[in-house]
């Protein structure tokens, strides 16, 4: 799987690496929940893009305060420091969402498209294209 992912990332000009630290990611989930509350899906996507880049390309630890602050700043998320520094900020909302989504997740990554279609595990781009084409025909 690693060679395939390395190539897929390279195909779009991104470095793929699994050399960073792994561990507790609850703070990054809280930051994501906060981003959604401030700017909806658009801002949440920007924050997640920065977090994924930090982890999968830059080998950074997603529970490191400086990594979280950098992702929030790059994404344009205001007042993120207060959320990052308060371990209870957005904790209940995050746990509720994690519980809701984890019930049906059978693979990582896991995609829910338009709240109706679920794709588990790594999928080739063609799978998404087919799904989007089907959705456009509805």
LINWO-V738523 format. One record per residue. N is the residue number from 1. PHI is phi in whole degrees, -180 to 180 (999 if undefined). Layout:
# LINWO-V738523
n=<N N>
phi=<PHI PHI>
This chain:
# LINWO-V738523
n=<1 2 3 4 5 6 7 8 9 10 11 12 13 14 15 16 17 18 19 20 21 22 23 24 25 26 27 28 29 30 31 32 33 34 35 36 37 38 39 40 41 42 43 44 45 46 47 48 49 50 51 52 53 54 55 56 57 58 59 60 61 62 63 64 65 66 67 68 69 70 71 72 73 74 75 76 77 78 79 80 81 82 83 84 85 86 87 88 89 90 91 92 93 94 95 96 97 98 99 100 101 102 103 104 105 106 107 108 109 110 111 112 113 114 115 116 117 118 119 120 121 122 123 124 125 126 127 128 129 130 131 132 133 134 135 136 137 138>
phi=<999 -60 -60 -63 -66 -59 -68 -61 -64 -60 -60 -112 79 -120 -83 -118 -151 -112 -87 -82 -70 -113 159 -62 -117 -59 -64 -70 -67 -63 -63 -64 -63 -62 -58 -63 -67 -87 -134 66 -61 -62 -72 -60 -61 -64 -65 -64 -60 -67 -67 -66 -62 -59 -80 -81 -112 -100 57 -98 -86 -77 -110 -82 -55 -66 -67 -64 -65 -64 -62 -64 -65 -60 -84 82 -87 -77 57 -68 -57 -63 -71 -62 -81 -108 -63 -97 -67 61 -69 -62 -63 -67 -62 -63 -67 -63 -65 -60 -80 -72 -61 -108 -85 -119 -156 -124 -73 -133 -117 -118 -106 58 68 -124 -110 -119 -126 -105 80 -66 -124 -71 -55 -62 -63 -68 -60 -60 -63 -64 -66 -61 -64 -70 -87 -72>
